[in-house]
Amino acid sequence: MIKILKYSEVPASEIFARVEGLSTVGDTVAEIIENVKERGDAALFEYCKKFDGARLSSLEVTEQEIEEGYNSVSPRFREILTRAAENIRKFHSAQKREGFELREADGSFIGQKICPLDRAGLYVPGGTAAYPSTVLMDSIPALVAGVGEVVITTPPGRDGKINPVILAAARIAGVRRIFKIGGAQAVAALCYGTESVPKVDKIVGPGNAFVAEAKRQVFGRVAIDMIAGPSEILVVADDSANPSFVAADLLSQAEHDRLASAVLVTDSQDLAGKVSEEIERQLSLLPRCEIARASIDNNGKIIIVKDIDEAIEISNDLAPEHLELAVENPLLLLPKIRHAGSIFMGHHCPEALGDYLAGPNHTLPTSGTAKFSSPLSVDDFVKKSQYTYYTKEALSRVFDDIAYFAEAEGLSAHARSATIRFEDK
């Protein structure tokens, strides 16, 4: 049963069950990465047979396979995927930025240009579950940004096929290159490239401990989005909240993973008791009851605070991945929220709306990293270059200052690179 505690009874550091420490799979992952780096496709075929039980003749999904997968998905689900893609595209198109240029009367100017990455790799989990939402959320921002080529890696089933919903989502998003590779070996292939898999500039997407560790190890040779921790939700609620809704929203994250954290912070003792009862009632209805039960029993909490302002203080300290404001006037609280991955406001805005359909991204910073990082966005798929142009006249006004500054740092060659342009020959 979920624990009900007063705020004074639990240290803030223990409200969320955040996993820290070194990975236990580091050596195994390092070996996999080195093998793929050295042996390319041969290593990938072997790992696919070993880990996925699939004997493949080729790694890349064909156009025919994509079309067959798309057509095998129900028309209703294709329509929902299309509508979700449109919302995601609309939201992320608003994030696009242009460069700028600042010009002076003497003809000098400075500026910044924004260029998309040449190639991005998206890791999509597979195996016992399929996540078409990940395909949409990770590929559409890249395509909106103008990335030259977007490729997907995802593990096949034992029959060597990719789940049709993944293929349908990729087709709807506009991704045409998909590879039947999972695990750390997929990350290695995207980092170094193989005979079949192109080398990318950035790898994004969630995965298991092996995928996360592989991303950690290749970071620096390629860019990555983040190292994601277990899912977490913080619901801030007052006495206007519906206990059934709050319980359902907490369980929506608890069913993700035994390590997930689902926490309610409220100033209503009555609501706390009713939510606890509702959680117990709803748990028995869940197909993933065992996972959700472990999450709730081990990591779930209801924290009683003196008022909602104290609840917001707790939220800002935790910087939750998902934050729900199940209060009467959520818009009054929004300006007070400084740290959160994604914010859901009001009594009719479940976190699942953000997972699938609303449009904002569901790839979010976890483990408190929302204090300094952001949801996946168009900005993750572009880079910025700055440029400068000075005429001789413009440089003549400042070359002495450049030299003085350089000499102050003990860099005489820097100074001379400015003064030499004005020495008498």
For each residue, the residues with C-beta under 8 A, 3 or more apart:
1: 276 279 280 296 297
2: 250 275 276 279 296 297 300 301 302
3: 300 301 302
4: 272 273 276 301 302 304
5: 9 10 301 302 303 304
6: 9 10 303 304
7: 10 265 303 304 305 306 310 314
8:
9: 5 6
10: 5 6 7 14 15 301 303
11: 14 15
12: 15 314 317 318
13:
14: 10 11 17
15: 10 11 12 263 301 303 314 318
16: 232 234 261 263 299 318 320 368
17: 14 230 259 261 298 299
18: 229 230 232 261 367 368
19: 229 230 259 367
20:
21:
22: 26
23: 26 29 209 212 213 216
24: 209
25: 28 29 209 210 213
26: 22 23 29 30 213 217
27: 30 31
28: 25 31 32 184 210
29: 23 25 26 32 33 184 210 213 214 217
30: 26 27 33 34 217
31: 27 28 34 35
32: 28 29 35 36 47 183 184 185 188 210 214
33: 29 30 36 37 184 187 188 191 214 217 218
34: 30 31 37 38
35: 31 32 38 39 43 185 188
36: 32 33 39 40 43 44 47 185 188 189 192 194
37: 33 34 188 192
38: 34 35 43
39: 35 36 42 43
40: 36 43 44 194 195
41: 44 45 59 194 195 196 197
42: 39 45 46
43: 35 36 38 39 40 46 47 185
44: 36 40 41 47 48 59 181 185 189 194 196 197
45: 41 42 48 49 56 59
46: 42 43 49 50
47: 32 36 43 44 50 51 52 181 183 185
48: 44 45 51 52 54 55 56 59 155 156 180 181 182 185
49: 45 46 52 53 54 55 56
50: 46 47
51: 47 48 155 182 183 185
52: 47 48 49 127 155 156 157 158 182
53: 49 158
54: 48 49 156 157 158 159 160 180
55: 48 49 160
56: 45 48 49 59 156 160 180
57:
58: 62 196
59: 41 44 45 48 56 179 180 181 196 197
60: 177 178 179 180 196
61: 65 66 162 167 178 179 180
62: 58 65 66
63: 66 67 176
64: 67 68
65: 61 62 68 69 161 162 167
66: 61 62 63 69 70 167 170 171 176 178
67: 63 64 70 71 171
68: 64 65 71 72 164 167
69: 65 66 72 73 162 163 164 165 166 167 168 171
70: 66 67 73 78 164 167 168 171 172
71: 67 68
72: 68 69 164
73: 69 70 77 78 81 164 165 168
74: 77 78
75: 78 79
76: 79 80
77: 73 74 80 81 165 168
78: 70 73 74 75 81 82 168 172
79: 75 76 82 83
80: 76 77 83 84 357
81: 73 77 78 84 85 132 136 168 169 172
82: 78 79 85 86 172
83: 79 80 86 87 357
84: 80 81 87 88 133 136 356 357
85: 81 82 88 89 136 140 169 172 173
86: 82 83 89 90
87: 83 84 90 91 357 358 359
88: 84 85 91 92 136 137 140 141 359 361
89: 85 86 92 93 140 144
90: 86 87 93 94 359
91: 87 88 94 95 358 359 360 361
92: 88 89 95 96 140 141 144 359 361 377 378
93: 89 90 96 144
94: 90 91
95: 91 92 141 144 377 378 379
96: 92 93 144 145 378
97: 114 378 379
98: 114
99: 111 112 113 114 384
100: 111 112
101: 109 110 111
102: 109 110 111
103: 108 109
104: 107 108 109 394
105:
106: 391 393 394 397
107: 104 389 391 393 394
108: 103 104 388 389 390 391 394
109: 101 102 103 104 388 389
110: 101 102 386 387 388 389
111: 99 100 101 102 386 387
112: 99 100 384 385 386 387
113: 99 384 385 386 387
114: 97 98 99 382 383 384
115: 382 383 384 385
116: 145 146 147 148 381 382
117: 120 142 145 147 148 201 202 381 382 383
118: 147 148 149 201
119: 147 148 149 150 151 198 199 200 201
120: 117 142 147 149 150 151 200 201 202 203 204 381
121: 150 151 152 153 190 200 202 203 204
122: 134 135 138 139 142 150 151 152 153 175 203 204 205
123: 152 153 154 186 187 190 203 204 205 206 207 211
124: 131 134 135 138 152 153 154 166 205
125: 129 131 134 154 155 182 205 206 207 208 211
126: 129 130 154 155 156 157 162 163 166 182
127: 52 155 157 182
128:
129: 125 126
130: 126 163 165 166
131: 124 125 134 135 166 206
132: 81 135 136 165 166 168 169
133: 84 136 137 169 355 356 362
134: 122 124 125 131 137 138 205 206 363
135: 122 124 131 132 138 139 152 166 169 170 173 175
136: 81 84 85 88 132 133 139 140 169 172 173
137: 88 133 134 140 141 361 362 363 376
138: 122 124 134 135 141 142 204 205 363 376
139: 122 135 136 142 143 150 152 170 173 174 175
140: 85 88 89 92 136 137 143 144 173 174
141: 88 92 95 137 138 144 145 361 376 377 378 380 381
142: 117 120 122 138 139 145 147 150 204 380 381
143: 139 140 146 147 150 173 174 175
144: 89 92 93 95 96 140 141 378
145: 96 116 117 141 142 378 380 381 382
146: 116 143 381 382
147: 116 117 118 119 120 142 143 150 381
148: 116 117 118 119
149: 118 119 120 177 198
150: 119 120 121 122 139 142 143 147 174 175 177
151: 119 120 121 122 175 177 178 179 190 197 198 200
152: 121 122 123 124 135 139 166 170 175 177 178 179
153: 121 122 123 124 178 179 181 182 186 189 190 197
154: 123 124 125 126 162 163 166 178 179 180 181 182 186
155: 48 51 52 125 126 127 180 181 182 183 186
156: 48 52 54 56 126 159 160 161 162 180 182
157: 52 54 126 127 160 161 162 163
158: 52 53 54
159: 54 156
160: 54 55 56 156 157 180
161: 65 156 157
162: 61 65 69 126 154 156 157 166 167 178 180
163: 69 126 130 154 157 166 167
164: 68 69 70 72 73 167 168
165: 69 73 77 130 132 168 169
166: 69 124 126 130 131 132 135 152 154 162 163 169 170 178
167: 61 65 66 68 69 70 162 163 164 170 171 178
168: 69 70 73 77 78 81 132 164 165 171 172
169: 81 85 132 133 135 136 165 166 172 173
170: 66 135 139 152 166 167 173 175 176 178
171: 66 67 69 70 167 168 174 175 176
172: 70 78 81 82 85 136 168 169
173: 85 135 136 139 140 143 169 170
174: 139 140 143 150 171
175: 122 135 139 143 150 151 152 170 171 178
176: 63 66 170 171
177: 60 149 150 151 152 198
178: 60 61 66 151 152 153 154 162 166 167 170 175
179: 59 60 61 151 152 153 154 186 189 196 197
180: 48 54 56 59 60 61 154 155 156 160 162
181: 44 47 48 59 153 154 155 185 186 189 197
182: 48 51 52 125 126 127 153 154 155 156 185 186
183: 32 47 51 155 186 187 207 208 210 211 214
184: 28 29 32 33 187 188 210 211 213 214
185: 32 35 36 43 44 47 48 51 181 182 188 189
186: 123 153 154 155 179 181 182 183 189 190 211
187: 33 123 183 184 190 191 203 207 211 214 215 218
188: 32 33 35 36 37 184 185 191 192 214 218
189: 36 44 153 179 181 185 186 192 193 194 197
190: 121 123 151 153 186 187 193 197 199 200 203 222
191: 33 187 188 199 200 203 218 221 222
192: 36 37 188 189 199 221
193: 189 190 197 198 199
194: 36 40 41 44 189 197
195: 40 41
196: 41 44 58 59 60 179
197: 41 44 59 151 153 179 181 189 190 193 194
198: 119 149 151 177 193
199: 119 190 191 192 193
200: 119 120 121 151 190 191 203 222
201: 117 118 119 120 222 223
202: 117 120 121 222 223 224 225 380 381
203: 120 121 122 123 187 190 191 200 215 218 222 223 224 225
204: 120 121 122 123 138 142 224 225 363 376 380
205: 122 123 124 125 134 138 225 363
206: 123 125 131 134 211 228 363
207: 123 125 183 187 210 211 212 215
208: 125 183 211 212
209: 23 24 25 212 213
210: 25 28 29 32 183 184 207 213 214
211: 123 125 183 184 186 187 206 207 208 214 215
212: 23 207 208 209 215 216 227 228
213: 23 25 26 29 184 209 210 216 217
214: 29 32 33 183 184 187 188 210 211 217 218
215: 187 203 207 211 212 218 219 224 227
216: 23 212 213 219 224 227
217: 26 29 30 33 213 214
218: 33 187 188 191 203 214 215 221 222 224
219: 215 216 222 223 224
220:
221: 191 192 218
222: 190 191 200 201 202 203 218 219
223: 201 202 203 219
224: 202 203 204 215 216 218 219 227
225: 202 203 204 205 363 376 380
226: 363 365 366 369 373
227: 212 215 216 224
228: 206 212 363 366
229: 18 19 232 366 367
230: 17 18 19 256 257 259 260 261 366
231: 253 256 257 260 261 321 322 366
232: 16 18 229 253 260 261 262 263 320 321 322 366 367
233: 249 250 252 253 261 262 263 320 321 322 323 324 351
234: 16 263 264 265 314 315 318 320 322 323 324
235: 246 249 250 263 264 265 323 324 326
236: 265 266 308 311 312 315 323 324 325 326 327 333
237: 241 246 264 265 266 268 271 275 324 326 327
238: 241 266 267 268 271 308 326 327 328
239: 267 268 270 271
240: 326 327 328 347
241: 237 238 245 246 266 268 271 326 327 347
242: 245 246 326 347
243: 246 247 271 274 275 277 278
244: 247 248 278 282
245: 241 242 248 249 326 347 350
246: 235 237 241 242 243 249 250 264 271 275 278 326
247: 243 244 250 251 275 278 279 281 282
248: 244 245 251 252 278 282 350
249: 233 235 245 246 252 253 324 326 350 351
250: 2 233 235 246 247 253 254 262 263 264 275 279 296 300
251: 247 248 254 255 262 279 282 283 286 292 296
252: 233 248 249 255 350 351 352
253: 231 232 233 249 250 256 260 261 262 295 322 351
254: 250 251 260 262 291 292 295 296 300
255: 251 252 260 286 288 291 292 295
256: 230 231 253 260 291 295
257: 230 231 260 291 295
258: 291 294 295 298
259: 17 19 230 295 299
260: 230 231 232 253 254 255 256 257 295 299
261: 16 17 18 230 231 232 233 253 295 299 300
262: 232 233 250 251 253 254 295 296 299 300
263: 15 16 232 233 234 235 250 300 301 302 303 320
264: 234 235 237 246 250 272 275 301 302 303
265: 7 234 235 236 237 302 303 305 311 314 315
266: 236 237 238 241 271 272 275 302 303 304 305 311
267: 238 239 304 305 306 307 308 310 311
268: 237 238 239 241 271 272
269: 272 273 304
270: 239 273 274
271: 237 238 239 241 243 246 266 268 274 275
272: 4 264 266 268 269 275 276 302 304
273: 4 269 270 276 277
274: 243 270 271 277 278
275: 2 237 243 246 247 250 264 266 271 272 278 279 302
276: 1 2 4 272 273 279 280 302
277: 243 273 274 280 281
278: 243 244 246 247 248 274 275 281 282
279: 1 2 247 250 251 275 276 282 283 296 300
280: 1 276 277 283 284
281: 247 277 278 284 285
282: 244 247 248 251 278 279 285 286
283: 251 279 280 286 289 292 293 296
284: 280 281 289
285: 281 282 289
286: 251 255 282 283 289 292
287:
288: 255 291 292
289: 283 284 285 286 292 293
290: 293 294
291: 254 255 256 257 258 288 294 295
292: 251 254 255 283 286 288 289 295 296
293: 283 289 290 296 297
294: 258 290 291 297 298
295: 253 254 255 256 257 258 259 260 261 262 291 292 298 299 300
296: 1 2 250 251 254 262 279 283 292 293 299 300
297: 1 2 293 294 300
298: 17 258 294 295
299: 16 17 259 260 261 262 295 296
300: 2 3 250 254 261 262 263 279 295 296 297
301: 2 3 4 5 10 15 263 264
302: 2 3 4 5 263 264 265 266 272 275 276
303: 5 6 7 10 15 263 264 265 266 314
304: 4 5 6 7 266 267 269 272
305: 7 265 266 267 308 310 311 314
306: 7 267 310
307: 267 310 311
308: 236 238 267 305 311 312 327 333
309: 312 313 336
310: 7 267 305 306 307 313 314
311: 236 265 266 267 305 307 308 314 315
312: 236 308 309 315 316 333 336 337
313: 309 310 316 317
314: 7 12 15 234 265 303 305 310 311 317 318
315: 234 236 265 311 312 318 319 320 323 337 339 340
316: 312 313 319 336 337 338 339
317: 12 313 314
318: 12 15 16 234 314 315 339 368
319: 315 316 339 340 341 365 368 369 370 371
320: 16 232 233 234 263 315 323 340 341 370
321: 231 232 233 340 341 342 364 365 366 370
322: 231 232 233 234 253 340 341 342 344 351 354 364
323: 233 234 235 236 315 320 337 340 341 342 343 344
324: 233 234 235 236 237 249 343 344 345 349 350 351
325: 236 330 333 334 337 343 344 345 346
326: 235 236 237 238 240 241 242 245 246 249 330 346 347
327: 236 237 238 240 241 308 330 333
328: 238 240
329: 332 333
330: 325 326 327 333 334 345 346
331: 334 345
332: 329 335
333: 236 308 312 325 327 329 330 336 337
334: 325 330 331 337 343 345
335: 332
336: 309 312 316 333
337: 312 315 316 323 325 333 334 340 343
338: 316
339: 315 316 318 319 370 371
340: 315 319 320 321 322 323 337 343 370
341: 319 320 321 322 323 364 365 366 370 375
342: 321 322 323 351 354 360 361 362 364 375
343: 323 324 325 334 337 340
344: 322 323 324 325 349 350 351 353 354
345: 324 325 330 331 334 349
346: 325 326 330 349
347: 240 241 242 245 326
348:
349: 324 344 345 346 353
350: 245 248 249 252 324 344 353
351: 233 249 252 253 322 324 342 344 354 355
352: 252 355 356
353: 344 349 350 356 357 358
354: 322 342 344 351 358 360 362
355: 133 351 352 362
356: 84 133 352 353 362
357: 80 83 84 87 353
358: 87 91 353 354
359: 87 88 90 91 92
360: 91 342 354 375
361: 88 91 92 137 141 342 364 375 376 377
362: 133 137 342 354 355 356 375
363: 134 137 138 204 205 206 225 226 228 375 376
364: 321 322 341 342 361 370 375 376
365: 226 319 321 341 369 370 373 374 375
366: 226 228 229 230 231 232 321 341 369 370
367: 18 19 229 232
368: 16 18 318 319 371
369: 226 319 365 366 372 373
370: 319 320 321 339 340 341 364 365 366 373 374
371: 319 339 368
372: 369
373: 226 365 369 370
374: 365 370 377 379
375: 341 342 360 361 362 363 364 365
376: 137 138 141 204 225 361 363 364 380
377: 92 95 141 361 374 380
378: 92 95 96 97 141 144 145 381 382
379: 95 97 374 382
380: 141 142 145 202 204 225 376 377
381: 116 117 120 141 142 145 146 147 202 378
382: 114 115 116 117 145 146 378 379
383: 114 115 117
384: 99 112 113 114 115
385: 112 113 115
386: 110 111 112 113
387: 110 111 112 113
388: 108 109 110
389: 107 108 109 110
390: 108 394 395
391: 106 107 108 394 395
392: 395 396 421
393: 106 107 396 397
394: 104 106 107 108 390 391 397 398
395: 390 391 392 398 399 418 421
396: 392 393 399 422
397: 106 393 394
398: 394 395 401 402
399: 395 396 402 403 418 419 421 422
400: 403 404 419
401: 398 404 405
402: 398 399 405 406 414 415 418
403: 399 400 406 407 415 416 418 419
404: 400 401 407 408 415
405: 401 402 408 409
406: 402 403 409 411 412 414 415 418
407: 403 404 410 411 412 415
408: 404 405
409: 405 406 414
410: 407
411: 406 407 414 415
412: 406 407 415 416
413: 416 417
414: 402 406 409 411 417 418
415: 402 403 404 406 407 411 412 418 419
416: 403 412 413 419 420
417: 413 414 420
418: 395 399 402 403 406 414 415 421
419: 399 400 403 415 416 422 423
420: 416 417 423
421: 392 395 399 418
422: 396 399 419
423: 419 420
424:
425:
